[in-house]
Amino acid sequence: MYLTIQETADYLSMSETRISALVLQGRIRAVHDGKQYLINQDQFTTHFEQVDKYRLMIQDYLNEPIPEDIDVKDED
């Protein structure tokens, strides 16, 4: 499904000027039909899936208990 810049801004909760800048920088792929840019919504689905995957990996890492080191015990 293709979205306009305004619809993309609403979908991503960003400003239209920021979306336009990202399109012009080539960071968001878009097609120009002569009067407006059309942006494929599927490219964001993949991005959001990757972000969720990395968020879960970081949560797992942070929730892993720190192992007790035997050599650190005080023997005085």
Secondary structure, DSSP 8 states (H G I E B T S, - for coil): -EE-HHHHHHHHT--HHHHHHHHHHTSS-EEE-SSSEEEETHHHHHHHHHHHHHHHHHHHHHHS-----GGGS---
